[in-house]
C-alpha cells in the first residue's frame, strides 16, 4: 500500500518504524520532482521573456520580489499549519489536526485577497519601489498587475501543497504542482508570441497554471487519509492562529526577507551598474533563478525530511529525528558539491541561455560563480532550519531563517557595493552564506544535544 493511501493511524505507525534512509527517500522523491518542476517553469518565464528584450527580462526579476513575498505568506500559513498537523498526527490528535488544515487554508486565501487588492491600488508606486528604472517600469506594471490578481490562488496552493506533504501525501501534492508547471511551460510561448501579449502573457500563463494547481490540490486533499478542507472546520481561534504563527514565522522570515533582499539587490545593481544598469538588474535576476533551481533539489529533499521529523518528534522518537537529519545533511552536501563544480565551469553559458547580451553574461557569470563557490554550505543551513522549524523551535529557526537574506545580507548589500562597486553586489550573497553557516552550526547543535 502506498503511504498516500494509508489512514492517519497507519501513516503514523509507518513513519515511526520504517528504516530512515528508505523512508526519507520515499517521501523526498515526489517533493524533489515538485521543486525541480516548479523551479524549471520559473526559469521558463525568464527564458521566454528573454527573447523579447532586456527590459522585459529585468521586469521579471523586479517582480520576482513580489512573488517571493506572496510565497512567503503562503509558506507562513502552509508551514505553520503543516508543522502542527504533523506533530498532532504523531500524537494521535486527528480531529485537532483537521481543524488546523481548514484554518490554515482559509486564512491564507483571505490574506491573499487583501494583499492583491492593496497591490493593485498602489501598482505604479509599488513598481518604482521594487527597483524599476524608467525604461523597465511599463514592463514591470504589465507583469505585476496580473500576478497580483492571482495572489489568493498562489498562496492557497502553497498551503495545500505543504499540508499534503506534512500528512505524508507528497505524491498527491506532486500531481497538482507538476500539472500546473507543465501547463505554464505550454502557455508561455503561446501567450507571449502567439497572442503577442509580451511580458503580460508570461504573467497570465503563470496565473492560469497556479489556478489549475489550486483546483487539483483542493481535490487531492479529499482523497486517501488526508484531512479535507471545509469552512465548517475553519477555527480562527487564538490557539490555532498562535500555532500557525509559531510554526510559520521562520518561513516568513526566510521568504519575506528574501523579497526585501531582492528589492535591495535590484536597487544596488541599478545604482552601481553604470551604463549597463538594466543589464545588471537582468543578470542578477537570472542568477537568482539559476541558484533557486540548483537549490530546489535540496529543498525538495528537506521537504521529504520534514514529515518524518515532525511525526517522530511528536511521537518522542528523538533518535529517529537525529538519524534522519544526519542522513539528509550528508546526502545534500555531496549532491551540492557536484552541482557547484558543474555550474562553476559552465556559468557564462548558463546565463547565455536566458539572455544573449554580453553585459548580462559578463555580470551574471561572475555573480553565479561566486555564489556556487560556497553553495554546498546550504546542505547544513537548509536542513537545520527545516528541523528547527518542524519541531517547534520557532525562535532559533526564525533567527537562522532571517540570517541569510536579512541579518547578514541587508547590511552587506549596502556596505560591499560602496567598497567595491558592482563586484560588491556580485559577491554579497557569497559572503552572507559564509556568515549564515557560522551562525547555523551552534544554533542547531544546541538543539540536537537536548534530544536524548
Steps between C-alpha positions, in 0.01 A plus 500: 500500500624849413546732797267754340221239506545413868271616778635753750571225754683287244711797393615566856603137552688488170678834557621395845624151408624493136880519443605866483698503168218322318228708666660840435583403141146376442353823635755718318465369144164672428605820681828517306308456175253770607776745588700436182194537279392818682846653469516393137183680406617807694808492278284439193335839554843662501619306192194589290488861622871527424411463133309832515757749632730574795239727663242219511759264650583761763127553574455131580795527739347807663156340547667187635526678836120532515456137402746412776286699745185319386684171544620615842144551624392171341785314670421680826150349506606175330797421723332641810197276461694207348756477781219494755310236300802266483566526876132439579502198270788356699312571823177344366296825514326462164195726550723783618719458189191515276393835645848640445494395133189708423614791716832527321337482156228761547733737686738495202225553241355801683847650547573449129190698401600786730860521377397470134250787522747716693772443240268585208400828664865606534629329183720781363668611826550134591673434167734794556569392858601154379791650304359567151687750288292727268570269205400188695187648666238429226604135480502465880146639533367275222646189664423594862136591437410145396711335771312694771162381368611141554647556848221318695537187288881503518495527881230237548673255265813520714294429812333193347831376361673523838212352696493197270877457543484515878224236496729268305317549168780663305407307185154663502663842536735419214209439262357848553833683481624308195177542304508876551868522410458309174202718408704815568782385271246433222316830545812720518592496127133491395404815691831688467557445128184339359262760646770773500438583867868543584595500866131509603457163327766348727315628807165370372651157430631491858163590654296258287737218597478599868118488493508155339746380767274646768195305375693173469655533848160580652365179350801297618436611859173307491669171408665227705546562872552875455312767691249661264447877489162629618378837621327319788843404639637855461592593858686834517548478875797632692636147543514416129615843387776496761624161381490615138705802606738287702564252219479747213714794614828335390359460148374858502844619609675290238271579206395850607854619554586334171250737338655801675848377405397475134373860505829619654698287255317647200547852634874444562546339156330798338699754701841340447444354153586831333411506131407131524246553784215313325739217412621479861143472631418237238821306577438484875141389437623221273758387757226488764293270279796271425606465865138445602478215252828352624379529860155358426614136511645557848184674618291216358717251685453701818125507446508122494682514834248734667201263542738229624648748746165640620322169543791335684551807718130494592535130582815581710724290273789747524756240392326475162487881467878522546565208267287655226669839539848350471403298195358805321799725570749244369306427181425869440862606542622242249243593237565875536875452447429335165252773399742775605790363295290459186336841541833674566648361178199587283389826668515734192322254266227453763435875515514513119201262486282776644627809321742551208640826636879523558457724808241266652724197440810674641330627817289189557784254435719642776212534748399137440854369550539691826176355640583146390839518677321466837184327378559165685460684832128509428473131589547577870325840487181371335469170688566648842247777438236250389560285808483793743180626341330160487563411865369838619829677583350816354742760638817319392348407165393862441845636585665257263240559227548876528880476482567416135278763335461741789733521799811464285388570142332838551794672673739343249302619195542857625862462611672288233389700190626818664837334549535306172231634264317245283727209613371571852148431375614179333681364810237598756312167513822301528619698805154480658495120461834467680376702799169308504686169522702630796173586679312181403743248647470598870123562472436151365748314721345648815166340407644167390673462838163533677347207309581209728 
